Amino acid sequence: MSGALEAPAKWSTGTTDEALEKRELDGQSLARPGDRGRKVNALACVLLVLFAVQGVFSSLRTAPTIDEFAHVPAGHYYYHTGDFSFFGKNPPLARLIMAAPLLLFDLESPKVEGPPSGWRPWVYGTHFMRVNRKDYSSLFFWARLPILGLSILMGGLVFWITRRLHGDAPALFVLALFSVEPNLLGHSSLGTVDTTATFFMFAASIAFAFHLCRPGRRTVLFSGGLLGLALLTKYTAILLLLAFPVMLLLRLTVFWKRERSDGSASFSRTGLCATSGAIFLLSLVVLNLGYLGTGFPCSLSELPAKSGFLKGISSAGFSDLPLPLPFAFLDGFDRLKLDLEQSEFPGYLLGQWSNSGFRLFFPVSLFLKLPLALILAILAGCLSCFFSFWRKRLGLFELMLWIPLLLIGIMMAFFSKVNYGVRYVLPLLPFLLVFAGRWLRDLEKGHCGFFAAIILVSWNLLASLLVFPHYLSSVNELVGGRQRAPLYLLDSNLDWGQDLPELKRFLDEENVASVFLAYFGHVAPDLYGIEWEPAPYFKPPDVASGWLAVSANYVYGYPYRVLSKDMSQLVQVPSNAFEWLRDRKPDARAGASILLYRIEDLVSSGLESTGSK
């Protein structure tokens, strides 16, 4: 991209080195060619391999989580039926990606049974588990590998962009942080939609920022294609349809420069608007192709709308307006929006439950989940951006990247009641990582920056090693260890049903034949060789001795439906069914999410529930 459009003079980078004036991103490419460049590339590959190895080990030690249990079978169902309305609360692309390796296996695909309730995908997942018991665990390992591959591509993209913006050393620094970041590792080793959406949303934002700096056919194709793929992955990507017009508006007004520095002809505002419109149209084409062209076009009158949001649009006289969207996409969005309006599950933060959500849930969760070394690097990078912006030396490309970061962060922080985990704001992390390398560029010529980077990378590595391979339940040093994590965070921040293999490991080490179990998850424990009996609610088991294993979510009051032991039905675990254990220190832990208690100690202490059943 040599000769790409430069930033307006008053927003220039202030670089004086003539060798750096041939810039690839609005005047900011600082990558060095030659032998040094090859060594940097080799180190980057080593860091990405490190990320991959950790992801594989984590995947091998993790049971199918709550959402995976339904996502992977649904993807397999799509390949056999083409019916994307099933489990339509997210678009189908991520499930199709994770289910692709399953096509190599001779699997049974059960029929969909029961009414179209919110639990039907999990009922289907139960049938899928029952008829494919022999290969069940290995199926999920293979389904997770494509998601891990996308995360590796995301790491490569973060490195590439940071290198172009800030140089070799900041790029390696950022990739070193990325390669051991527990939250990215934890979700990259699972078959869920969150990491896939993070990759495509970040890649689409990068491509569109490129387009605003240097419009062309390639940028139109990449931007439109990636935006369409992002929309096919998760409804959160709809926020990009708000961010991109804001980026375009700012480009056309505040950050407009009509001529390039070399005096060659420039593009017009009309041309930039036209090509940006082409990107939007191309994304709609990709979206409809992802649904195989079915249900296009549709209107709100065909649903009918269930959520208050779409009902309001329909009542405003737009119910018969043809929409260039697949019917399944619109219907899934409506059902998801209804769940968000009704607060399907409560949120938990700092020991408190709320059905209406916490306004500061995501900022606080990120502050407790991200390693402190990474938080410091991000703060330093953001301060560097702020001072460069204040002095009008921040480049156009970086300015454009702040728009989706701020919009996604503000919308999720202040307008979302879905307080289930930091996975909903994972799309923020690649943007933050790019900015985290900026401060090192400012200090790169001195020794202070080098030593500071070494300290932060080493600190981050140590924090990651302390939680290996249980990345999903990681918390930073401020919490005081994973043992204290339930006091602050639950659900997918800590306990997502992932620790059945660790429970089996504990039982084998202690020579325990059977256990009373209250497991937050849908996977049958006997698939891991665990002999178990359902734990009674509100009191200890009626036996003299043995072990009681309870998921942390239940100990702290989470109400949920789980699979009965005979896998015949979903049974409701009442709220606070195990709150009588909350103030008692567990005798052991399986991973971080399953707490174990000696029954004889519970009986001798006379513990039971003091709350209502």
N, C-alpha and C positions, 0 to 999 in steps of 0.2 A: 504493500500500500504506500510505497514511496511517493512523496509529493501530495499526501493527503491534505485536506483543507486545514488551514491554521486557525487558531482562535483569534478573535478580534484583538487589536493591538492593546486595548486597555485591560484585556483579560489574559495577556500573554504570560508565559511561564517565567519570564525574566532570565532565561538561560543566555549566557554570554559565550559559551564555547561554540565556535563555528561548526565543529564536527558534529554537534548535536542538533544543529538547526534543520537537518534533513529528517524531519520527524514523521512518524507513521500515524500517530493519533493526535490530531489537532495540535501538533508541535511538541510531542512529549516522548518519543521513543528513545530510551536510554540503553537498549540492549547492545552489547559489544559483540562483534563477529570474531571469527578466527578461533585459535586454540582455546582461549578463555571461554568462548561461547560453547564449544563442544564439552568442556569440563563442566560448565554450568548445566548443560542439558543432561549429562551423565548423572550428576548429583540429583537433579530433579527426578530422573527415572528411578533412582534408588529410593527416594522419599515416597514416590507413588507405589513402588513395590512394597515398601514398609506398610503403607496404608492398606494395600490389598491383603497382605499376610495377616495383619491384625483383624481385618474384616472377616476373613475366612475362619480364623480361630474363634472369633466371637460368634459367628453363625453356627459353628459346630457345637457350641456350648449353650445354645439358646433354643428353647422350645418355641413352636409357633405361637405368636402373640395374639391378642384379642382380635385385631383387625386382619392380620395375616390369615387367620383361620377361615375368614370369609373371602378375602381378596383372591387368593390363589385358586381355590375351586371355582370362583366366579369367572376368572380369566380362562380357565379350562372350559367352562360352560360356553363362553363366548365363541371359542374356536369351533365348537361342535354345533352351535345353534345360530350364531349371528344375532342373538336376541340381546341387545345392549340395554334394554329396559330393566333387566334383572340387576338388582343392586345398583340402581342408577344414581345414587347419591354422589357418585364421582364418575366422570367420564371414563371410557374403557381403556385408554392407551396403557397406563401403568400396569393394569392387570393382564393385558395382552402381552406385555413385555415379560413380566415375571412368569407367566404360564407357558411361554414359548418352549422352554426346555422340556416341559411335561409332555409335549407332543412326541418325544422320543421314547416314551414309556407306553406300555400297553395297559392303559387305565380304564376303569369303568367310570362312566359319567351318569350319575343317578338322575332321576327325574325330579323336577321342581315340584314340591308338594306344599299344600297349605295355602291360606289366603295371603295376599300381597302385603303382609305387615312388615314393620321395620326389622323384625327378627328373622324373616325368611332366609336371607343369605347365610345366617349362622345355622339355621336348621338344615339348609342344603350342605353347608360345610360339615355338619355332623354325618349326614348320609355319605358324603364323599370320603370322610375318614373311615366310616364303617366298611365301605366296599373296597377301600384301598389301604387296608391296615398294614399289609406286608411292607410296602415301600413308603409309608406315610412320612416318616422323618426325613428320609433321603430326598423325597420329592420337594420338601420345603428348602432343603439346602440348595438344590439345583435352581429352584425358583428365585432364590435370593441372589444368585451370582450375577444375573443381568443388571440388577439394581446396584450391586457393588461396582460393576463395570461402568455404569453411568456416573457414579460418584468419583471414580478415578478420572473419567473425562472431565468432570467438574473441577477436580484438583488441577488437572493440566490447564484448563481454561483460566482458572484463578492465577496460576503461575504465569501464563502467557501474557495476560492483560497487565498484571503487576510489573512484569519485566518491561513491557513496552512503555508503561507510565513512569516507572520509578527506577528501573535498572536491575542488574543481575543480583546484587546482594539483597535488596529488599524482596525480590521475587523468591529467592531461596529461603529467606527468613519466613515469609508468609507461607510457603509450601511446607516448611518444617512445622509450623503451627498447625496447618491443615492436617498433616499426615498423622498427628496423634490427638486430634480434637475429639474428645469422648462422645459428644452429642452427634457429630457427623458419623463417627465410626459406629455408634450404636444403631442409628437408623439406616445407615448404608448396608448393614448386615442383615436387614429384615426385608421381607417382601411386602412393602407397603407403598403408598402413593406419595408420601411426603418427600423423600429424597428425589424421586423422579421429577416431581413438580419443581423442586428447588433447582435442579439442573436446567430444565427447559425454561423456567422463568428467568434465570440468570443469563442463560445463553441468548434468549430473545431480547433481553434488555441491552446486552452488549452489542448485538447485531443492529438494533435500532439506533443506539448511540453512534455507532459507526455510520449508519445511514445519514444521520443528521449532520455529521461532520463531512461526509463525502458521498453524496447520493450516487447511485449507479444501479445497473441491472443486478449485479451480484448482491449488493446490500438489500435490494428489494426482495430478491428470492430468499436470501437467508433470513431476513427479518420476518417476512410473511410466513415462511415455512415454520420457523421456530415458534412464532406466536401461535400459529395453529396447533402445533404439537403441545405447547403449554396449555392451551385451552382444552385439549383432548386428555389432559392428565389430571387436573384438579380445578375445581371452580374458583379457588383462590386466584388463579391466573386471570380472572375477569378484572382484577385490579389493574392489570397491565393496560386494559382498554381505557382506564382512567389516567394512568401514568403517561402513556405515550402521547396523547393529545397535549398534556401539560408540557412535556418535553418539547414537542413541536412548537407550541405557542411561544415558549421562552426562546427557542432557537430563532423564530421568525421576528422576534421583537427585541428583547434585551440583548441577546447574544448574536445579533445578525451582523455579518460583514459581507458586503457585496462582492468584493474582489479578493482574490488570493494575493499573497505577497509577491508571487512571481509575475503578477500583472496579467496573467492569462484570463480568459473569459470565465465568468462565474455563472452559477446557476441562479435561477430566479426564485422568488418566494412562491410563485405559482407552480413552478416545476417541483419544488420541494413538497408542496401540498399535494400535488398530483401523485408523486411517487409514494408519499406516505399513505394516501388513499388506496393506492395499489397494494400496499402491504396489508392493509386491513381487509381488502377483498380477497387477497391470496390466503390470508389466515382463515377466512370463512370457507374457502374452497377446501383447504386442508382439513378443517373441522368436519365438514360434511363427508369428505372422502373417508375420514376415520370412522364414521358411522355407516359406511358403505352406501351413502346416498339415500338412506331410508328416512322417511318422515320429513322430507324437505319439499317445499317450505311448510311451515306450520303457523298456527295462530293460537292466541290465548283461549279462544273459544273452544278449541279442541281438547283442552286439558280435563276438566275445568280447573282453574287455579285454586290451590288450597292454602298457600301462604298469604299472609296479609299484604306482603310486598307486591306480589303479582295480582292479587285481587284489586289492590288500589289502582294499578295500571289498567287493568281490565275495565274497572268501573269508570275510568276517565274517558272511555270511548275508544280504546285501542284494542278491544278484544278480537275484532275481525281483521286487524292489520296483519298482512302476511309477513312473517319473519324469516330471514334467510338462515334458519337454524334447524338442525334435526329435532324431531319431536322428542326423542329420548333425552336429548341434551336439555331441552327446556323443562321437560317433566322432572328430570333428576334435580335440576336447580330448584324447582318449586318445592320438591319434597325435602331437600336439604335446608332450604330457607325456612320451611315450616318447623323443622327440628330445631333450628337456631332460635326461632321466635319462641318456641315452647320450652327451651332449655331441657332437652331430653335427659341429660344427666347433670348432677350437681358438680360444681367446681370446688376445689379445695386449695387453700393457700394459708400458710402460717397457722395451721391448726384450726381453721374455720371453714365451714361449708356454706355454699351459696347457690341457690337455684337461678339467680339472675346474673351471676358472674362477678368478677372483681375488675375494677377499672385498671388496676396496676398489675394484673396477673402476669402478663408477658414480660414487662420490664423486670419485675421482681424475680420471676422464674429464670430469666436469662442471667440475672445477676447472681443467682445461687447455683446455676448449672454450668455456666461457662467457667473454665479455669481462670484463676486470677491473673496469671501471666498473659493470657489472651485478652482479658478485659483491659489490662494496662496498655497493651500494644494497640488495641482499638482506640482507647481514649487518646493516646499519644498521636495516632494517625488522624483522628478527627480534629484534634487541636491544630495539627499541622495544616489540615485543609482549611480550617476556620481562619487562621492567620494569613494563609495565602489568598483566600477569598477577600479578606479585609483589605489586603494590599493590592487586590485586583491582579494577582499573578496566578490564579488557579486556572488550569486549562479547561477548555470547553468540554472535552470528553468526560473528565471527572465531574464537572458540574452536572452533566446529563445523568450520570449514574446516581447522583444523590436523589433524583426525583423518584424513581421506583422504590429506593430504600426508604425514604421518608414517608411516601404514600402508604406502602405496605405496613410499615411500622405503626403509623398513626391509625390506620383503619383497623388493624388487629388489636391495638392497645385500647382504643376508645369506643369501638363499635362492635366488638365481637363478644358474645356471651359464651363462646366455646372455650372453656378454661380446662382443657384436658391435658395439655402438655406443651413444651417448647417446640414440638414438632410442627406446630402450626405457623411458627415464625422462622423455621429453618431457612426459607428463602432470603432472609436478611443476612445470613452468615457469609456467603461468598462475597457480597458487597462489602461487608465490614472487614473481611480479611484483606481485600484489595486496598482499602484505605489504611489498614493496620501497618502496611509496609511503607507508608509515605514518610513517617518521621525518620526512618532509617536513611532514606534518600537525603534528608536535610543534614544528617550527621555523618554521612558515609565517609567524608574525607578525613575525619578524625578518628582517634581510637575509642572515644567515648561510645559512639554508636555501635562499634564492633563488640565491645565488652557488654554493653547493655543487651544487644541481640543474643549473645551467647547465654547470658543469664536467663533471659526470658524463655529461650528455646529449651534450656536445661530444666528450668522450673516447670514448664509445660509438659515436658517429657516425663518428669518424675510424677506429676499429678496423674498423667495417663497410665503409667505403670502401676500405680497404686490401685487402680480400679480394673485393670486388665483381668479377664476379658469381659467384665460385666459393665460395659460402657453405658447401657441404657439407663442404669440406675445411678450414674455418677452425679456427684455434687462437688462443689469446690470447697476450699479450706474454711470458708466462713461458716459453713454448716457444722463442721466438726466431725466429719466422717459420715459414711452411709448409714451407720447405726442411728444417727439423729435425723436423717433425711425425712422420715415420716412426720416429724413435727412441723415440717415446712411444706413438703410437696408429696403428692401421691399420683395415682393414675399412671399415664404413660411417662411421666417424669421419673417414676420409680418402679411401679408394679404394673406390668402389662401382661402378666401370665408367663413370663419368660424363664422361670427358674425351676421347672420340673427336672431337668437333668441334674441340677445341683442338689435337689432334694433326694434323688436316687443315689447320688454320690455319698451324701451324708448317711443315708440309711444303710448303705453297704459298709461304710467305714465303721459305723456303730453296731453293725450286725442286728439291725432292727428289721423284723419280719414284716410288720404291718404298722400303719399309722392312721390316726384319725385326721382327716384332711378337710379343710375348707379352702379350696383353690380358686383364685380369681382367674378364670380362663375356661376355655372350651375343649381343650385337648384331653382325651381320656388318659389319666395317669398310668393306667396299666400298659399303655404303649411303651412306656419307659421301664416296665418291669416293677412298678410300684404297687404293692398290695395295700389297699386302703379301705377305710370305712368313712362315710360322711360324718363330719363333726357336728354334734348337736349345737343348737343355738342357745345363747343366754346362760349356759352352764357348762361345766367340764363334762367329759364323757363319763358314763357310769361304769367305770372300771377302776381297779386298784392301782394299776401302773401302766406305763406305755408312753407314747409320744403324741402330742397334739400339734399339728402343723396348720398354720393359718396365714393366708396372704395378708400383707400389710394393709391393703385397701380395706379389708374387712375389720381388722383390729381397730382402725380409725373411723369406722362407721359407714363405709361405702355400701349402698344398696345395689344389687346387681342380680341378673338372671344367669344361672349356670346350668350345665348339663347334669342331669341325674346320673347316678352310677350305672344304671342299665341303659343309658343313652336313649331313653324313650321320650324324654321331655325336658323342657327348660324349667327350672324351679327358681323361685325368687328367694334370694338371701335378704332378710329384712335389714333395714337400717339399724346400726348399732347392735347387731346380733353378737358381736364379739368385743364390744366396748369394755367389758369387764376385764379384758386382758391388757388394756391400754397402759395402765400404770405399772404393769409388771414387766421387769426386764426379761426378755426371752433367754432361754438356756442355750440356744444355738440358732444359727441362721443358715438357710440354704440360699446362697447368693445374697442379695440384699432385700428380696421381696417376700420371702417365706420365713415366718418366725416360728420357732419350735419351742415347745414347753413340755417339761416332764409332768405327766398327769398326776403322779403321786404328790408332787409339790403343790399342784393346784388344789387337789383334794384336801391336803393337810392344812392349807391356808384358808380353806373355806371360801374361795373366790367364786362368785357368780354375778350375773348381771343385776344392777340396781335400777336399770331403766325399764321402760314398758316394752312389752313384746309386740 
